[in-house]
Amino acid sequence: MKMQGFKRLGVLYLAAAVGVIVAQFEYHDSDTFDQIETLIRAVTPDNCFIMPKMKLYLPEDSVSHLPEIKEVNINPIFPNRTALHHLHNMAHSRAFFFSYILQSRFKRPALNASESTSEYDPGFMYYFLSTVADVAANPKINSSALYFQPNMAYSSSYKGFFNKTMPLFAPRAFRMDDYNDPVHLERLSTLNFFQVEDLGAIMPTGQRSHNYTLEDYRINEWYYSWLPHTNKRQDGLTTYQVKIRYANNTNETYVFHGPNAPDENPGPVKFTRPYFDCGRSDKWSLPAITPFADLYPRHTQFRHIEYPTLTGISVMEMDFDRIDINQCPKGEGNEGPNRFADTAKCKKDTTECEPLDGYGYRRGGYQCR
């Protein structure tokens, strides 16, 4: 009898323990946050090369409240979206800048200036330094790149030759994590360590998976957002004016072609789905893409056959895990699309959910009031 009593007691204790453990993990039902977390954890730097292409992207609505330039002066900007707006504006400014300097070679020098003062194309090193400056000056931007279409990057050393181009040219700088550097005894990342490389420096044949213009690259959805592009009209792209006043009190108004205007559809900047930057920074990133223009082909001495064309794109990226999510139910200010909507644990009958900024991609970025 005593043995049977001990057995019953043991069975009851085991059942109670199992019940507590099961209840602990079944208290919260699986929601969309868990679904996105499963997708993120499934991809690692070791297995991303063999993962299907669809596994390297997150759903489009996993980032909500994307900046829209048409609504800047209409709708308020939430505090947790200021970094995304800065990402948008940086990409937009790069498009204006490179469109201008690539086309300003046609600008005549100022009065009484020698021929040597004419403005030529920037050297290739300037592109690399420019991408580094974009990342170094913006702590929340982790990558900056310029991707040229095939045979549309001209060297500044070729001033009188026709069709002397680089097959591919794509300078890219991204922020590296230097916490494990031997010189950092405290093992703290300085956020000031950058890796710069030309992603177009590949063999002419046999490296299709390294060619950012081909689908074999797999993570180049940003490239196809604007490119490839061809144009056979002189008025095919939007024009802008720059008014310059020189030190010798001479004025000049220069007209150049650039990205789409804010009132056009689509606007000047596009966002694509967050993706895993496989083989490069090995992080989940959100890119902002805008094109820059040039006159193509060059050096023909016949301006009427040189058409304004989108010759490349500027891509700015920030880490996905630094972008706040909104877990509150859909409503005013959170109309969607939002993959994480209504995943908060607030009691809807007695409290109201209010999102908080600065939490990034993790649960709990809200308060119940």
KALIN-V885400 format. One record per residue. N is the residue number from 1. NEAR is the number of other ideal C-beta (glycine too) atoms within 12 Angstrom. D_LAST is the distance of its C-alpha to the last C-alpha in Angstrom with 1 decimal. Layout:
# KALIN-V885400
{{N & NEAR & D_LAST} {N & NEAR & D_LAST}}
This chain:
# KALIN-V885400
{{1 & 7 & 57.4} {2 & 8 & 55.7} {3 & 9 & 55.4} {4 & 10 & 53.8} {5 & 11 & 51.4} {6 & 12 & 50.4} {7 & 13 & 50.0} {8 & 14 & 47.8} {9 & 14 & 45.7} {10 & 14 & 45.5} {11 & 14 & 44.5} {12 & 14 & 41.7} {13 & 14 & 40.4} {14 & 14 & 40.5} {15 & 14 & 38.8} {16 & 14 & 36.0} {17 & 14 & 35.6} {18 & 15 & 35.6} {19 & 14 & 33.1} {20 & 14 & 30.7} {21 & 13 & 31.2} {22 & 12 & 30.9} {23 & 12 & 27.7} {24 & 11 & 26.2} {25 & 13 & 26.9} {26 & 12 & 26.2} {27 & 11 & 22.8} {28 & 14 & 21.2} {29 & 12 & 23.0} {30 & 14 & 24.3} {31 & 20 & 22.4} {32 & 27 & 23.2} {33 & 29 & 22.1} {34 & 18 & 24.8} {35 & 20 & 27.2} {36 & 33 & 27.0} {37 & 25 & 27.1} {38 & 15 & 30.3} {39 & 27 & 31.8} {40 & 28 & 31.2} {41 & 14 & 32.6} {42 & 20 & 35.6} {43 & 34 & 37.0} {44 & 18 & 38.5} {45 & 17 & 41.0} {46 & 12 & 43.7} {47 & 17 & 43.3} {48 & 27 & 42.1} {49 & 22 & 45.7} {50 & 16 & 46.4} {51 & 22 & 43.0} {52 & 16 & 43.2} {53 & 22 & 42.2} {54 & 17 & 39.3} {55 & 24 & 37.8} {56 & 33 & 37.6} {57 & 33 & 35.1} {58 & 34 & 31.4} {59 & 22 & 30.3} {60 & 20 & 30.0} {61 & 24 & 26.4} {62 & 34 & 25.3} {63 & 41 & 24.7} {64 & 34 & 22.6} {65 & 36 & 22.5} {66 & 31 & 26.1} {67 & 34 & 27.5} {68 & 24 & 29.7} {69 & 30 & 32.1} {70 & 19 & 32.6} {71 & 19 & 28.9} {72 & 19 & 28.9} {73 & 10 & 29.5} {74 & 10 & 27.7} {75 & 17 & 24.2} {76 & 14 & 22.0} {77 & 24 & 22.0} {78 & 26 & 18.8} {79 & 17 & 18.9} {80 & 29 & 19.1} {81 & 32 & 22.1} {82 & 21 & 24.3} {83 & 33 & 26.3} {84 & 36 & 27.0} {85 & 30 & 28.2} {86 & 24 & 30.4} {87 & 41 & 31.8} {88 & 38 & 32.6} {89 & 28 & 34.2} {90 & 37 & 36.3} {91 & 46 & 37.7} {92 & 33 & 38.5} {93 & 29 & 40.2} {94 & 41 & 42.3} {95 & 43 & 43.6} {96 & 32 & 44.8} {97 & 30 & 46.3} {98 & 41 & 48.3} {99 & 39 & 49.4} {100 & 30 & 50.9} {101 & 30 & 52.6} {102 & 40 & 54.1} {103 & 34 & 55.6} {104 & 27 & 56.5} {105 & 25 & 59.7} {106 & 25 & 61.3} {107 & 23 & 60.6} {108 & 17 & 63.9} {109 & 21 & 64.1} {110 & 20 & 64.2} {111 & 14 & 67.4} {112 & 12 & 70.1} {113 & 17 & 68.4} {114 & 9 & 70.2} {115 & 12 & 69.6} {116 & 9 & 68.0} {117 & 15 & 64.9} {118 & 17 & 63.9} {119 & 24 & 60.5} {120 & 25 & 60.6} {121 & 30 & 58.0} {122 & 25 & 55.8} {123 & 18 & 57.0} {124 & 26 & 55.3} {125 & 16 & 54.2} {126 & 21 & 52.2} {127 & 41 & 50.0} {128 & 28 & 49.2} {129 & 20 & 48.4} {130 & 30 & 46.2} {131 & 40 & 44.0} {132 & 30 & 43.8} {133 & 22 & 42.8} {134 & 41 & 40.0} {135 & 36 & 38.4} {136 & 22 & 39.4} {137 & 21 & 37.8} {138 & 29 & 34.5} {139 & 19 & 32.6} {140 & 30 & 30.3} {141 & 39 & 33.2} {142 & 44 & 35.0} {143 & 45 & 37.9} {144 & 45 & 40.1} {145 & 47 & 43.1} {146 & 49 & 45.8} {147 & 44 & 47.4} {148 & 42 & 50.6} {149 & 35 & 52.3} {150 & 27 & 55.6} {151 & 23 & 58.4} {152 & 37 & 56.4} {153 & 35 & 56.0} {154 & 35 & 59.0} {155 & 23 & 60.2} {156 & 22 & 61.0} {157 & 15 & 64.4} {158 & 20 & 65.6} {159 & 18 & 66.3} {160 & 13 & 69.2} {161 & 15 & 68.9} {162 & 17 & 67.7} {163 & 16 & 65.2} {164 & 20 & 64.8} {165 & 26 & 61.3} {166 & 29 & 59.2} {167 & 24 & 58.7} {168 & 30 & 55.0} {169 & 31 & 53.0} {170 & 41 & 49.4} {171 & 42 & 48.4} {172 & 40 & 45.1} {173 & 36 & 43.3} {174 & 36 & 40.3} {175 & 36 & 38.7} {176 & 25 & 39.9} {177 & 22 & 38.4} {178 & 19 & 40.9} {179 & 16 & 39.3} {180 & 15 & 42.3} {181 & 16 & 44.9} {182 & 8 & 47.6} {183 & 12 & 47.4} {184 & 16 & 43.7} {185 & 9 & 44.1} {186 & 11 & 40.4} {187 & 13 & 39.5} {188 & 15 & 36.9} {189 & 17 & 36.8} {190 & 19 & 37.9} {191 & 22 & 36.6} {192 & 17 & 40.0} {193 & 23 & 42.1} {194 & 30 & 42.9} {195 & 26 & 45.1} {196 & 31 & 47.0} {197 & 25 & 49.2} {198 & 27 & 51.0} {199 & 35 & 49.8} {200 & 34 & 52.8} {201 & 22 & 55.4} {202 & 25 & 56.4} {203 & 13 & 59.7} {204 & 15 & 61.0} {205 & 9 & 61.3} {206 & 10 & 60.0} {207 & 19 & 56.4} {208 & 17 & 54.6} {209 & 21 & 51.4} {210 & 28 & 51.3} {211 & 26 & 51.9} {212 & 41 & 48.6} {213 & 32 & 50.1} {214 & 20 & 50.7} {215 & 15 & 48.6} {216 & 17 & 49.8} {217 & 30 & 47.5} {218 & 32 & 44.6} {219 & 40 & 41.7} {220 & 36 & 42.9} {221 & 32 & 40.8} {222 & 41 & 40.3} {223 & 38 & 44.0} {224 & 25 & 44.3} {225 & 27 & 41.5} {226 & 36 & 44.2} {227 & 32 & 47.4} {228 & 24 & 50.3} {229 & 30 & 51.1} {230 & 18 & 54.5} {231 & 24 & 55.5} {232 & 16 & 58.9} {233 & 12 & 58.1} {234 & 17 & 58.2} {235 & 12 & 55.3} {236 & 19 & 53.2} {237 & 35 & 50.4} {238 & 26 & 48.5} {239 & 22 & 50.3} {240 & 26 & 49.0} {241 & 15 & 50.8} {242 & 21 & 51.0} {243 & 12 & 52.8} {244 & 22 & 54.4} {245 & 13 & 56.3} {246 & 17 & 58.7} {247 & 11 & 60.1} {248 & 14 & 63.4} {249 & 11 & 61.8} {250 & 16 & 62.1} {251 & 14 & 59.3} {252 & 21 & 58.5} {253 & 14 & 56.2} {254 & 24 & 55.6} {255 & 24 & 54.3} {256 & 31 & 52.8} {257 & 38 & 51.1} {258 & 37 & 47.5} {259 & 40 & 44.5} {260 & 32 & 43.1} {261 & 21 & 41.9} {262 & 25 & 38.2} {263 & 14 & 39.1} {264 & 15 & 40.9} {265 & 12 & 39.6} {266 & 20 & 38.9} {267 & 29 & 37.8} {268 & 40 & 39.1} {269 & 42 & 36.6} {270 & 36 & 35.8} {271 & 39 & 33.3} {272 & 33 & 34.4} {273 & 30 & 32.8} {274 & 39 & 31.8} {275 & 42 & 34.9} {276 & 38 & 36.3} {277 & 37 & 38.7} {278 & 30 & 41.4} {279 & 25 & 44.2} {280 & 34 & 42.9} {281 & 32 & 39.7} {282 & 26 & 38.7} {283 & 32 & 35.0} {284 & 40 & 32.6} {285 & 42 & 32.7} {286 & 43 & 31.6} {287 & 48 & 34.5} {288 & 47 & 34.8} {289 & 44 & 38.3} {290 & 45 & 40.4} {291 & 47 & 44.2} {292 & 45 & 46.9} {293 & 41 & 50.2} {294 & 37 & 53.8} {295 & 33 & 57.2} {296 & 34 & 58.9} {297 & 26 & 61.6} {298 & 34 & 62.6} {299 & 24 & 66.0} {300 & 16 & 67.9} {301 & 13 & 69.2} {302 & 12 & 68.4} {303 & 15 & 65.2} {304 & 11 & 65.4} {305 & 15 & 64.8} {306 & 25 & 61.9} {307 & 26 & 58.7} {308 & 34 & 55.1} {309 & 33 & 53.4} {310 & 39 & 50.1} {311 & 44 & 51.6} {312 & 45 & 48.5} {313 & 44 & 44.7} {314 & 51 & 42.4} {315 & 52 & 39.7} {316 & 45 & 36.8} {317 & 44 & 34.5} {318 & 43 & 31.4} {319 & 33 & 30.2} {320 & 35 & 27.9} {321 & 25 & 26.0} {322 & 29 & 25.0} {323 & 40 & 23.3} {324 & 34 & 19.5} {325 & 41 & 18.4} {326 & 39 & 15.5} {327 & 34 & 14.3} {328 & 35 & 11.9} {329 & 27 & 13.8} {330 & 21 & 16.3} {331 & 18 & 15.8} {332 & 11 & 16.5} {333 & 22 & 16.9} {334 & 27 & 17.1} {335 & 16 & 20.1} {336 & 21 & 21.8} {337 & 18 & 24.0} {338 & 31 & 21.6} {339 & 29 & 22.7} {340 & 40 & 19.4} {341 & 28 & 17.3} {342 & 22 & 15.4} {343 & 32 & 15.9} {344 & 34 & 12.4} {345 & 21 & 11.9} {346 & 21 & 8.6} {347 & 12 & 9.6} {348 & 14 & 10.1} {349 & 7 & 11.2} {350 & 9 & 8.4} {351 & 16 & 5.1} {352 & 18 & 5.2} {353 & 29 & 6.4} {354 & 22 & 7.3} {355 & 34 & 10.6} {356 & 24 & 12.1} {357 & 23 & 15.8} {358 & 21 & 18.6} {359 & 22 & 18.0} {360 & 21 & 20.8} {361 & 32 & 21.7} {362 & 22 & 19.9} {363 & 22 & 17.1} {364 & 22 & 13.7} {365 & 26 & 13.3} {366 & 31 & 9.6} {367 & 18 & 6.3} {368 & 20 & 3.8} {369 & 14 & 0.0}}
